[in-house]
Amino acid sequence: MTEPGLDAFISALNPSCDDVGRQVMLLGGRIIVADDILPERKMIVETLSRAGYQITAETAGMNHTFRRIRTLYCDLVIVDSGIEGGKGLKTAAIISEDQLAAVLLLVDRDILPRMHQFHYLMKPLNYNNLIPAVEAALMYWHREGELREEIRKLKETLQTRKLLDKAKGILIAQMGINEGQAHRWIQKEAMNRGQTLRQVAREIIDNLLPGDDRLEKE
């Protein structure tokens, strides 16, 4: 079984070749398989390759896995919880914390509380449970990536607004104009110079504000 909350989604997926192919195209398909049980690893590789995924690397230990992840681009790392005597959970945690790729953790029987933060799949493995679990892990990884990008843009917008407010305050104080006029002045300068409002505001702060009162550089 897979992580609670994913069962309904996974059971609704049809593992036909056409559907799997569409999912691979949409979600990305470069995968690293980290499993020190050779027959199991080969079965995973064969199953994923048949479904259209590209196996970027096969590994059997934690350090080897990290070297591969950091040198080869991949979308997903499938990690057996038992690699190197139980270092799979630690491996998955580092991959997730560093946002290196999506993670699918393979577990035998005991589900530890810490495992619930990952997408996990109970053994034994077969086509019907492996492919939907891979698709689910990739889908949630891409959703998380979209959310991270939205947060980054919001932070950038907020910082730009702070810079603009600071720059307008300087213009108001030094030119004796109101806020609307200061904003239009910055807009005109940005248009004339082919720069962004943020760049013009930064120049105003750097050149017209005494050093002790400047905003910290980004």
ChimeraX commands (.cxc) that place a marker at each C-alpha (Angstrom):
marker #1 position 0.00,0.00,0.00 radius 0.5
marker #1 position 1.04,3.58,-0.45 radius 0.5
marker #1 position 0.97,6.60,1.81 radius 0.5
marker #1 position -2.49,7.34,3.31 radius 0.5
marker #1 position -4.30,9.90,1.24 radius 0.5
marker #1 position -2.86,8.63,-2.05 radius 0.5
marker #1 position -4.84,5.39,-2.25 radius 0.5
marker #1 position -7.84,6.90,-4.00 radius 0.5
marker #1 position -5.65,8.74,-6.47 radius 0.5
marker #1 position -3.49,5.73,-7.25 radius 0.5
marker #1 position -6.36,3.29,-7.56 radius 0.5
marker #1 position -7.97,5.58,-10.12 radius 0.5
marker #1 position -4.92,5.49,-12.39 radius 0.5
marker #1 position -5.06,3.11,-15.33 radius 0.5
marker #1 position -1.65,1.54,-15.92 radius 0.5
marker #1 position -2.20,1.15,-19.66 radius 0.5
marker #1 position 0.76,1.90,-21.92 radius 0.5
marker #1 position -0.88,4.99,-23.40 radius 0.5
marker #1 position -1.74,6.48,-20.01 radius 0.5
marker #1 position 1.69,5.76,-18.60 radius 0.5
marker #1 position 3.31,7.34,-21.63 radius 0.5
marker #1 position 1.30,10.51,-21.16 radius 0.5
marker #1 position 2.23,10.65,-17.48 radius 0.5
marker #1 position 5.93,10.24,-18.31 radius 0.5
marker #1 position 5.76,13.14,-20.77 radius 0.5
marker #1 position 3.92,15.38,-18.31 radius 0.5
marker #1 position 5.81,14.61,-15.12 radius 0.5
marker #1 position 9.32,13.81,-16.30 radius 0.5
marker #1 position 10.84,10.37,-16.35 radius 0.5
marker #1 position 14.50,10.33,-15.23 radius 0.5
marker #1 position 14.84,8.04,-12.23 radius 0.5
marker #1 position 17.62,6.81,-9.94 radius 0.5
marker #1 position 17.02,3.44,-8.26 radius 0.5
marker #1 position 18.82,2.97,-4.92 radius 0.5
marker #1 position 18.41,-0.62,-3.78 radius 0.5
marker #1 position 21.11,-3.05,-2.59 radius 0.5
marker #1 position 18.97,-6.12,-3.36 radius 0.5
marker #1 position 20.08,-6.85,-6.92 radius 0.5
marker #1 position 17.11,-8.95,-8.16 radius 0.5
marker #1 position 14.66,-6.41,-6.77 radius 0.5
marker #1 position 16.58,-3.48,-8.28 radius 0.5
marker #1 position 16.69,-5.17,-11.68 radius 0.5
marker #1 position 12.95,-5.84,-11.52 radius 0.5
marker #1 position 12.28,-2.15,-10.74 radius 0.5
marker #1 position 14.55,-1.01,-13.56 radius 0.5
marker #1 position 12.94,-3.37,-16.06 radius 0.5
marker #1 position 9.41,-2.39,-15.02 radius 0.5
marker #1 position 10.10,1.34,-15.21 radius 0.5
marker #1 position 11.97,1.07,-18.50 radius 0.5
marker #1 position 9.07,-0.86,-20.00 radius 0.5
marker #1 position 6.73,1.92,-18.86 radius 0.5
marker #1 position 8.83,4.55,-20.66 radius 0.5
marker #1 position 10.88,5.97,-17.79 radius 0.5
marker #1 position 14.60,6.59,-18.19 radius 0.5
marker #1 position 16.84,5.04,-15.54 radius 0.5
marker #1 position 19.59,7.57,-14.93 radius 0.5
marker #1 position 21.54,5.39,-12.49 radius 0.5
marker #1 position 21.38,2.29,-10.29 radius 0.5
marker #1 position 22.98,2.48,-6.85 radius 0.5
marker #1 position 23.36,0.21,-3.83 radius 0.5
marker #1 position 24.51,2.58,-1.07 radius 0.5
marker #1 position 23.86,5.99,0.44 radius 0.5
marker #1 position 27.07,7.78,-0.58 radius 0.5
marker #1 position 26.98,6.39,-4.12 radius 0.5
marker #1 position 23.36,7.54,-4.40 radius 0.5
marker #1 position 24.22,11.10,-3.36 radius 0.5
marker #1 position 27.10,11.26,-5.83 radius 0.5
marker #1 position 24.80,10.23,-8.63 radius 0.5
marker #1 position 22.00,12.58,-7.62 radius 0.5
marker #1 position 24.31,15.59,-7.45 radius 0.5
marker #1 position 26.01,14.89,-10.78 radius 0.5
marker #1 position 23.10,13.55,-12.83 radius 0.5
marker #1 position 19.79,15.33,-13.22 radius 0.5
marker #1 position 16.84,13.21,-12.15 radius 0.5
marker #1 position 13.15,13.66,-11.39 radius 0.5
marker #1 position 12.73,10.86,-8.85 radius 0.5
marker #1 position 14.85,8.70,-6.55 radius 0.5
marker #1 position 13.42,5.35,-5.54 radius 0.5
marker #1 position 15.08,4.38,-2.24 radius 0.5
marker #1 position 14.88,1.03,-0.48 radius 0.5
marker #1 position 14.59,1.72,3.25 radius 0.5
marker #1 position 16.95,-1.19,3.94 radius 0.5
marker #1 position 20.03,-0.05,1.98 radius 0.5
marker #1 position 23.26,-0.33,3.96 radius 0.5
marker #1 position 21.48,-1.88,6.90 radius 0.5
marker #1 position 18.70,0.69,7.18 radius 0.5
marker #1 position 20.12,3.97,5.85 radius 0.5
marker #1 position 17.36,4.35,3.29 radius 0.5
marker #1 position 15.27,6.59,5.54 radius 0.5
marker #1 position 18.23,8.90,6.18 radius 0.5
marker #1 position 18.98,8.98,2.45 radius 0.5
marker #1 position 15.37,9.89,1.65 radius 0.5
marker #1 position 15.35,12.61,4.32 radius 0.5
marker #1 position 18.44,14.33,2.90 radius 0.5
marker #1 position 17.13,14.15,-0.67 radius 0.5
marker #1 position 13.84,15.65,0.45 radius 0.5
marker #1 position 15.37,18.34,2.69 radius 0.5
marker #1 position 17.78,19.49,-0.03 radius 0.5
marker #1 position 14.96,19.37,-2.61 radius 0.5
marker #1 position 17.07,17.29,-4.97 radius 0.5
marker #1 position 14.25,15.21,-6.44 radius 0.5
marker #1 position 11.01,13.45,-5.66 radius 0.5
marker #1 position 11.38,10.45,-3.34 radius 0.5
marker #1 position 9.61,7.10,-3.29 radius 0.5
marker #1 position 10.59,5.02,-0.25 radius 0.5
marker #1 position 10.30,1.23,-0.47 radius 0.5
marker #1 position 9.45,-0.48,2.82 radius 0.5
marker #1 position 9.08,-4.11,3.90 radius 0.5
marker #1 position 6.66,-4.21,6.84 radius 0.5
marker #1 position 7.28,-1.77,9.67 radius 0.5
marker #1 position 6.07,1.76,8.89 radius 0.5
marker #1 position 7.90,4.18,11.16 radius 0.5
marker #1 position 6.26,7.55,11.97 radius 0.5
marker #1 position 9.05,9.38,10.12 radius 0.5
marker #1 position 8.19,7.53,6.92 radius 0.5
marker #1 position 4.86,9.30,6.63 radius 0.5
marker #1 position 6.59,12.45,5.39 radius 0.5
marker #1 position 7.53,10.59,2.20 radius 0.5
marker #1 position 5.67,8.76,-0.51 radius 0.5
marker #1 position 6.22,5.12,0.32 radius 0.5
marker #1 position 5.36,1.78,-1.19 radius 0.5
marker #1 position 5.00,-1.54,0.61 radius 0.5
marker #1 position 6.66,-4.62,-0.82 radius 0.5
marker #1 position 6.23,-6.93,-2.69 radius 0.5
marker #1 position 6.49,-4.77,-5.81 radius 0.5
marker #1 position 4.81,-5.29,-9.15 radius 0.5
marker #1 position 3.80,-3.27,-12.18 radius 0.5
marker #1 position 0.33,-2.48,-10.83 radius 0.5
marker #1 position 1.55,-0.88,-7.60 radius 0.5
marker #1 position 4.95,0.50,-8.69 radius 0.5
marker #1 position 3.89,2.59,-11.68 radius 0.5
marker #1 position 0.99,4.41,-9.97 radius 0.5
marker #1 position 3.20,5.11,-6.92 radius 0.5
marker #1 position 5.90,6.59,-9.17 radius 0.5
marker #1 position 3.33,8.77,-10.95 radius 0.5
marker #1 position 1.89,9.98,-7.63 radius 0.5
marker #1 position 5.32,10.85,-6.21 radius 0.5
marker #1 position 6.24,12.78,-9.35 radius 0.5
marker #1 position 2.93,14.61,-9.43 radius 0.5
marker #1 position 3.22,15.82,-5.84 radius 0.5
marker #1 position 6.86,16.79,-6.40 radius 0.5
marker #1 position 5.87,18.98,-9.34 radius 0.5
marker #1 position 3.06,20.54,-7.33 radius 0.5
marker #1 position 5.51,21.33,-4.53 radius 0.5
marker #1 position 7.84,22.88,-7.10 radius 0.5
marker #1 position 5.06,25.11,-8.38 radius 0.5
marker #1 position 4.26,26.21,-4.84 radius 0.5
marker #1 position 7.92,26.97,-4.13 radius 0.5
marker #1 position 8.06,29.10,-7.28 radius 0.5
marker #1 position 4.92,30.98,-6.27 radius 0.5
marker #1 position 6.41,31.67,-2.83 radius 0.5
marker #1 position 9.65,32.89,-4.42 radius 0.5
marker #1 position 7.73,35.27,-6.67 radius 0.5
marker #1 position 5.68,36.58,-3.74 radius 0.5
marker #1 position 8.87,37.24,-1.76 radius 0.5
marker #1 position 10.39,39.02,-4.73 radius 0.5
marker #1 position 7.27,41.15,-5.17 radius 0.5
marker #1 position 7.30,42.08,-1.50 radius 0.5
marker #1 position 10.98,43.03,-1.62 radius 0.5
marker #1 position 10.40,45.11,-4.76 radius 0.5
marker #1 position 7.55,46.92,-3.04 radius 0.5
marker #1 position 9.78,47.69,-0.05 radius 0.5
marker #1 position 12.48,49.06,-2.34 radius 0.5
marker #1 position 9.96,51.19,-4.24 radius 0.5
marker #1 position 8.51,52.61,-1.03 radius 0.5
marker #1 position 11.99,53.47,0.19 radius 0.5
marker #1 position 12.94,55.07,-3.12 radius 0.5
marker #1 position 9.72,57.08,-3.26 radius 0.5
marker #1 position 10.36,58.32,0.27 radius 0.5
marker #1 position 13.77,59.58,-0.79 radius 0.5
marker #1 position 12.34,61.38,-3.84 radius 0.5
marker #1 position 9.57,62.93,-1.77 radius 0.5
marker #1 position 12.10,64.22,0.76 radius 0.5
marker #1 position 14.64,65.50,-1.75 radius 0.5
marker #1 position 12.43,66.73,-4.60 radius 0.5
marker #1 position 9.41,68.00,-2.66 radius 0.5
marker #1 position 6.92,65.92,-4.64 radius 0.5
marker #1 position 4.06,63.67,-3.52 radius 0.5
marker #1 position 3.93,59.87,-3.60 radius 0.5
marker #1 position 2.06,59.65,-6.89 radius 0.5
marker #1 position 4.56,61.93,-8.61 radius 0.5
marker #1 position 7.47,59.97,-7.15 radius 0.5
marker #1 position 6.01,56.72,-8.46 radius 0.5
marker #1 position 5.47,58.18,-11.93 radius 0.5
marker #1 position 9.04,59.56,-11.89 radius 0.5
marker #1 position 10.41,56.07,-11.18 radius 0.5
marker #1 position 8.20,54.58,-13.88 radius 0.5
marker #1 position 9.43,57.14,-16.44 radius 0.5
marker #1 position 13.07,56.55,-15.53 radius 0.5
marker #1 position 12.60,52.79,-15.83 radius 0.5
marker #1 position 11.03,53.18,-19.28 radius 0.5
marker #1 position 13.71,55.61,-20.51 radius 0.5
marker #1 position 16.56,53.41,-19.28 radius 0.5
marker #1 position 15.05,50.09,-20.26 radius 0.5
marker #1 position 15.24,48.93,-16.65 radius 0.5
marker #1 position 12.82,47.47,-14.15 radius 0.5
marker #1 position 11.22,49.52,-11.39 radius 0.5
marker #1 position 13.27,47.47,-8.93 radius 0.5
marker #1 position 16.55,48.40,-10.64 radius 0.5
marker #1 position 15.72,52.12,-10.68 radius 0.5
marker #1 position 14.62,52.04,-7.04 radius 0.5
marker #1 position 17.87,50.31,-6.10 radius 0.5
marker #1 position 19.88,53.01,-7.87 radius 0.5
marker #1 position 17.98,55.77,-6.08 radius 0.5
marker #1 position 18.65,54.15,-2.72 radius 0.5
marker #1 position 22.32,53.52,-3.47 radius 0.5
marker #1 position 23.05,56.99,-4.86 radius 0.5
marker #1 position 20.76,59.37,-2.99 radius 0.5
marker #1 position 20.44,57.90,0.49 radius 0.5
marker #1 position 23.19,58.34,3.10 radius 0.5
marker #1 position 25.10,55.09,3.59 radius 0.5
marker #1 position 24.02,54.52,7.19 radius 0.5
marker #1 position 20.35,54.56,6.21 radius 0.5
marker #1 position 20.52,52.29,3.19 radius 0.5
marker #1 position 18.68,49.01,2.92 radius 0.5
marker #1 position 20.90,45.99,3.10 radius 0.5
marker #1 position 22.04,44.68,-0.23 radius 0.5
marker #1 position 20.25,41.57,-1.41 radius 0.5
marker link #1:1,2 radius 0.2
marker link #1:2,3 radius 0.2
marker link #1:3,4 radius 0.2
marker link #1:4,5 radius 0.2
marker link #1:5,6 radius 0.2
marker link #1:6,7 radius 0.2
marker link #1:7,8 radius 0.2
marker link #1:8,9 radius 0.2
marker link #1:9,10 radius 0.2
marker link #1:10,11 radius 0.2
marker link #1:11,12 radius 0.2
marker link #1:12,13 radius 0.2
marker link #1:13,14 radius 0.2
marker link #1:14,15 radius 0.2
marker link #1:15,16 radius 0.2
marker link #1:16,17 radius 0.2
marker link #1:17,18 radius 0.2
marker link #1:18,19 radius 0.2
marker link #1:19,20 radius 0.2
marker link #1:20,21 radius 0.2
marker link #1:21,22 radius 0.2
marker link #1:22,23 radius 0.2
marker link #1:23,24 radius 0.2
marker link #1:24,25 radius 0.2
marker link #1:25,26 radius 0.2
marker link #1:26,27 radius 0.2
marker link #1:27,28 radius 0.2
marker link #1:28,29 radius 0.2
marker link #1:29,30 radius 0.2
marker link #1:30,31 radius 0.2
marker link #1:31,32 radius 0.2
marker link #1:32,33 radius 0.2
marker link #1:33,34 radius 0.2
marker link #1:34,35 radius 0.2
marker link #1:35,36 radius 0.2
marker link #1:36,37 radius 0.2
marker link #1:37,38 radius 0.2
marker link #1:38,39 radius 0.2
marker link #1:39,40 radius 0.2
marker link #1:40,41 radius 0.2
marker link #1:41,42 radius 0.2
marker link #1:42,43 radius 0.2
marker link #1:43,44 radius 0.2
marker link #1:44,45 radius 0.2
marker link #1:45,46 radius 0.2
marker link #1:46,47 radius 0.2
marker link #1:47,48 radius 0.2
marker link #1:48,49 radius 0.2
marker link #1:49,50 radius 0.2
marker link #1:50,51 radius 0.2
marker link #1:51,52 radius 0.2
marker link #1:52,53 radius 0.2
marker link #1:53,54 radius 0.2
marker link #1:54,55 radius 0.2
marker link #1:55,56 radius 0.2
marker link #1:56,57 radius 0.2
marker link #1:57,58 radius 0.2
marker link #1:58,59 radius 0.2
marker link #1:59,60 radius 0.2
marker link #1:60,61 radius 0.2
marker link #1:61,62 radius 0.2
marker link #1:62,63 radius 0.2
marker link #1:63,64 radius 0.2
marker link #1:64,65 radius 0.2
marker link #1:65,66 radius 0.2
marker link #1:66,67 radius 0.2
marker link #1:67,68 radius 0.2
marker link #1:68,69 radius 0.2
marker link #1:69,70 radius 0.2
marker link #1:70,71 radius 0.2
marker link #1:71,72 radius 0.2
marker link #1:72,73 radius 0.2
marker link #1:73,74 radius 0.2
marker link #1:74,75 radius 0.2
marker link #1:75,76 radius 0.2
marker link #1:76,77 radius 0.2
marker link #1:77,78 radius 0.2
marker link #1:78,79 radius 0.2
marker link #1:79,80 radius 0.2
marker link #1:80,81 radius 0.2
marker link #1:81,82 radius 0.2
marker link #1:82,83 radius 0.2
marker link #1:83,84 radius 0.2
marker link #1:84,85 radius 0.2
marker link #1:85,86 radius 0.2
marker link #1:86,87 radius 0.2
marker link #1:87,88 radius 0.2
marker link #1:88,89 radius 0.2
marker link #1:89,90 radius 0.2
marker link #1:90,91 radius 0.2
marker link #1:91,92 radius 0.2
marker link #1:92,93 radius 0.2
marker link #1:93,94 radius 0.2
marker link #1:94,95 radius 0.2
marker link #1:95,96 radius 0.2
marker link #1:96,97 radius 0.2
marker link #1:97,98 radius 0.2
marker link #1:98,99 radius 0.2
marker link #1:99,100 radius 0.2
marker link #1:100,101 radius 0.2
marker link #1:101,102 radius 0.2
marker link #1:102,103 radius 0.2
marker link #1:103,104 radius 0.2
marker link #1:104,105 radius 0.2
marker link #1:105,106 radius 0.2
marker link #1:106,107 radius 0.2
marker link #1:107,108 radius 0.2
marker link #1:108,109 radius 0.2
marker link #1:109,110 radius 0.2
marker link #1:110,111 radius 0.2
marker link #1:111,112 radius 0.2
marker link #1:112,113 radius 0.2
marker link #1:113,114 radius 0.2
marker link #1:114,115 radius 0.2
marker link #1:115,116 radius 0.2
marker link #1:116,117 radius 0.2
marker link #1:117,118 radius 0.2
marker link #1:118,119 radius 0.2
marker link #1:119,120 radius 0.2
marker link #1:120,121 radius 0.2
marker link #1:121,122 radius 0.2
marker link #1:122,123 radius 0.2
marker link #1:123,124 radius 0.2
marker link #1:124,125 radius 0.2
marker link #1:125,126 radius 0.2
marker link #1:126,127 radius 0.2
marker link #1:127,128 radius 0.2
marker link #1:128,129 radius 0.2
marker link #1:129,130 radius 0.2
marker link #1:130,131 radius 0.2
marker link #1:131,132 radius 0.2
marker link #1:132,133 radius 0.2
marker link #1:133,134 radius 0.2
marker link #1:134,135 radius 0.2
marker link #1:135,136 radius 0.2
marker link #1:136,137 radius 0.2
marker link #1:137,138 radius 0.2
marker link #1:138,139 radius 0.2
marker link #1:139,140 radius 0.2
marker link #1:140,141 radius 0.2
marker link #1:141,142 radius 0.2
marker link #1:142,143 radius 0.2
marker link #1:143,144 radius 0.2
marker link #1:144,145 radius 0.2
marker link #1:145,146 radius 0.2
marker link #1:146,147 radius 0.2
marker link #1:147,148 radius 0.2
marker link #1:148,149 radius 0.2
marker link #1:149,150 radius 0.2
marker link #1:150,151 radius 0.2
marker link #1:151,152 radius 0.2
marker link #1:152,153 radius 0.2
marker link #1:153,154 radius 0.2
marker link #1:154,155 radius 0.2
marker link #1:155,156 radius 0.2
marker link #1:156,157 radius 0.2
marker link #1:157,158 radius 0.2
marker link #1:158,159 radius 0.2
marker link #1:159,160 radius 0.2
marker link #1:160,161 radius 0.2
marker link #1:161,162 radius 0.2
marker link #1:162,163 radius 0.2
marker link #1:163,164 radius 0.2
marker link #1:164,165 radius 0.2
marker link #1:165,166 radius 0.2
marker link #1:166,167 radius 0.2
marker link #1:167,168 radius 0.2
marker link #1:168,169 radius 0.2
marker link #1:169,170 radius 0.2
marker link #1:170,171 radius 0.2
marker link #1:171,172 radius 0.2
marker link #1:172,173 radius 0.2
marker link #1:173,174 radius 0.2
marker link #1:174,175 radius 0.2
marker link #1:175,176 radius 0.2
marker link #1:176,177 radius 0.2
marker link #1:177,178 radius 0.2
marker link #1:178,179 radius 0.2
marker link #1:179,180 radius 0.2
marker link #1:180,181 radius 0.2
marker link #1:181,182 radius 0.2
marker link #1:182,183 radius 0.2
marker link #1:183,184 radius 0.2
marker link #1:184,185 radius 0.2
marker link #1:185,186 radius 0.2
marker link #1:186,187 radius 0.2
marker link #1:187,188 radius 0.2
marker link #1:188,189 radius 0.2
marker link #1:189,190 radius 0.2
marker link #1:190,191 radius 0.2
marker link #1:191,192 radius 0.2
marker link #1:192,193 radius 0.2
marker link #1:193,194 radius 0.2
marker link #1:194,195 radius 0.2
marker link #1:195,196 radius 0.2
marker link #1:196,197 radius 0.2
marker link #1:197,198 radius 0.2
marker link #1:198,199 radius 0.2
marker link #1:199,200 radius 0.2
marker link #1:200,201 radius 0.2
marker link #1:201,202 radius 0.2
marker link #1:202,203 radius 0.2
marker link #1:203,204 radius 0.2
marker link #1:204,205 radius 0.2
marker link #1:205,206 radius 0.2
marker link #1:206,207 radius 0.2
marker link #1:207,208 radius 0.2
marker link #1:208,209 radius 0.2
marker link #1:209,210 radius 0.2
marker link #1:210,211 radius 0.2
marker link #1:211,212 radius 0.2
marker link #1:212,213 radius 0.2
marker link #1:213,214 radius 0.2
marker link #1:214,215 radius 0.2
marker link #1:215,216 radius 0.2
marker link #1:216,217 radius 0.2
marker link #1:217,218 radius 0.2
view
